Amino acid sequence: MTREFEVDPEVIADLKLRAATEHDRSRSRPTSYAWTPPKIVGAWHCKNPRCRVLVDVTEETMERFCMFNAHLRRRGEDPLEPSKILYCDSCIVEYKRTAPDRRRGQMDRVAVAIRQLKESGDSSRERDLIAQLEEWGHPDVTGLVQAITERRAAASGTGTRRKSL
């Protein structure tokens, strides 16, 4: 036995309104897209130390700068310096042009340091190399160190023992 329910008048009114306004563009999109230029709130020197041209700072850039500095302070790190953030128009072109060479040079330095770390037997030299890799921003220094120690343990035949769970 099925029970018949009355249709709610509000539901009927909502369905009628939806059907009537379904293709009405004025309800879903703004009628005008007025572009406004970014608000300039200051100027910082170009990041290139040889250039030092003043670069305009927008309100949005200043808000993000303050937000990141607050986040860094909470983590106990040094705040960002304004003189190391923005490039001027001419320097950014040069920076982008030379980016592949800089990245290749950085990867070569990291590769040399990892090779030296693998071959080193001096613990103080290894600590220096590990600190250097961390400073250069190697993504997984702890994993690299763990892999090297496991490989050395396997090569010497002493292996690491694990407790059974």
C-alpha positions, -999 to 999 in steps of 0.1 A, spaced: 0 0 0 15 33 -11 7 66 5 4 96 -17 20 128 -5 9 163 -12 34 184 -32 47 212 -11 37 246 -27 72 260 -20 88 232 -40 65 239 -69 73 277 -67 111 269 -66 108 246 -96 89 272 -116 114 299 -107 143 277 -117 127 269 -150 120 305 -157 154 318 -149 175 289 -160 189 306 -191 189 342 -177 225 353 -181 221 384 -159 215 362 -128 247 341 -132 273 365 -146 282 400 -139 271 425 -165 304 443 -168 340 434 -165 356 466 -155 394 463 -153 411 485 -128 449 489 -127 466 474 -97 471 498 -67 508 507 -63 517 510 -26 554 513 -27 587 505 -45 615 481 -38 649 478 -54 654 452 -81 667 418 -69 697 421 -92 725 437 -71 740 453 -102 708 470 -113 691 484 -82 662 500 -102 631 507 -81 602 483 -89 566 492 -82 550 471 -54 513 464 -57 489 461 -29 485 424 -36 523 418 -35 525 437 -2 497 416 14 514 383 3 548 396 15 533 404 50 515 370 51 546 350 43 567 369 68 541 363 95 542 326 86 580 325 87 581 343 121 557 316 135 581 290 123 610 308 139 627 316 106 641 348 93 616 371 74 620 378 37 639 408 26 622 432 2 654 437 -18 655 400 -26 620 396 -40 613 415 -73 632 419 -106 627 448 -129 614 442 -164 648 441 -181 664 419 -154 636 393 -154 641 387 -191 678 380 -185 670 359 -155 646 337 -175 671 335 -203 699 322 -181 677 299 -159 685 266 -176 723 272 -173 719 281 -136 698 250 -129 723 228 -147 751 243 -127 733 237 -94 725 201 -103 762 196 -112 772 209 -78 747 187 -60 759 157 -80 795 163 -70 786 167 -34 765 135 -34 794 116 -51 819 130 -24 794 120 3 792 84 -10 830 81 -12 839 99 20 850 80 51 856 111 72 826 118 94 833 156 98 835 160 60 802 140 56 785 164 81 797 193 61 785 178 28 751 170 44 748 205 57 757 219 22 731 197 5 704 209 30 714 245 23 712 240 -14 677 226 -9 681 189 -17 646 175 -14 654 143 6 687 146 25 676 122 53 666 95 27 699 100 9 719 95 41 698 65 50 704 49 16 741 55 18 744 40 53 723 9 42 745 5 11 776 7 32 762 -18 58 753 -42 30 788 -38 14 806 -45 47 783 -75 53 772 -63 87 736 -55 77 712 -39 101 690 -61 123 654 -53 128 632 -64 156 603 -85 146 569 -70 152 
